[in-house]
Amino acid sequence: MKNYWLVIKRGLIRRCPKCGKGHIFNGYLRLLPECLECGESFRNIRSDDAAPWATVLFVGHLAAWMTGNLVKGDISSINLILIVLIFVLSVAGVTLPIMKGVFVNLNWISGLRYADPSDPKEYTR
């Protein structure tokens, strides 16, 4: 049986879904071609729009809650806009790679791979 929760946990910490030791990213969002620890290939795994979608959903709900609470207080409009803007940009910047790690790992465990245009065996038009 596939252990989805373990793979999700490893995605949250941006680790290899197979071994849990190696990193899956080279930098901020660039996926490594393979795990440096166990050699598992990530070449044909993509998260496409799932990670940004989940990030906007998560950060949007937090920002709406925060804005509602700030509006109740006596705060000027420009301060409200600056506080919410800084909050949204910083939380989204932290959340996006975490969400991408989760979705890459979920694609890995479900066996979802995309055809590679450079490989004639996998790619047919």
N, C-alpha and C positions, 0 to 999 in steps of 0.2 A: 504494500500500500504506500502511496506517495505521501510524504510528510509535508503538506503545504505550509503549515505553521512554522516549521523549521526554515523552510526556504524564504518565507516572508520575513522572518526574524533576521536571516542573513542579508536579505535585501535592504532592510532598514539600517543595517550597519555597513552596507555597500561592500559585502564580501561575496566570494564565489559561492554559487548555490550548491555546488557539489562537495567541496572540501570545507568551506567556511573560513579558510585561512587567507587565501589570496584576495587581493583587491580586484574589483571588476572595472574600475575607472582609471584612466590615465589622465589626471587633471580633474577639471570640474564636472564635465558631462561626457567626455569622450570615452567610449567603451574600449577596453583592451581587446585585442584579437583573441587572446586566450589567457587562462589563469596561469600566473607565474609559479604557483605552488604545485598544482595537480595537472596542468596542461589541458583542462577542459576548454573547448573552443566556444567563443562567443561571436564568431564571425557573422553569422546570419541571424542574429537575434537583435530585434529592434523594439523600442517601446512606442515609437511614433508619437501620437498625440495623447496617449494615456497619462503620462507623467505630468505634462502641463495642465491637462484637464483636472486631474486629482489635486494638483497644487492650487489651482484657482478655486476649486470647490472648498478646500480646507481653509485657505487664507481668506477667501471671501466671507465665509461664515464667521471667522474670528474678527475680521475687520468690521463686519456689520454689528456684531455684539459690542465691540469696543466703541464704535461710533455712537451707538445708542446710549451707552453709559456716559460717554463724554458730553453728548448733547444735553443730558440731564443737568450737568454742572454748568457753572457760569464760565464759559470759555469762548474766546473770540473765534470767528470763522477761520481766519488765517492760521491761528494756532491749531485748530481742529484739523484743518487740511494738512498741515505740516506733520503733525503727530501721526495721523492715519497713513499718510504717504510714506513716511520713514518706516513705520511699522510694517506696512504691506510689502515694501521692497526688501526689507531685511528678512522677514519671515519667509517670503517667497524664495529668496536667494538661498536660504538654508534648506527649505523643504523640497525644492525641485530635484536635486541629486538623490535625495532619500527616496522620493517617489519613483524616480527612474530606476533606482536599484531594485525596488520592490517589483516593478513591472517587468524588468529584464529577467529577474529570477522567476517570476510567475510564467513568463513565456518559455523559459528554459525547462521548468518542470512539466509544463503541458506539452512540450515537444514542438512548439510553434517556431518554425524556422522560415526565413524568406529566401527565395531563390536568388542566387548570386549571378548577376549578368555576365561576369567574366568566366563562369564555369559552364561550358556548353552542355554538360550532362544534366545540370539542375535547371537551366534556363531555356525554355522553349517559347517561341513567339507564336 
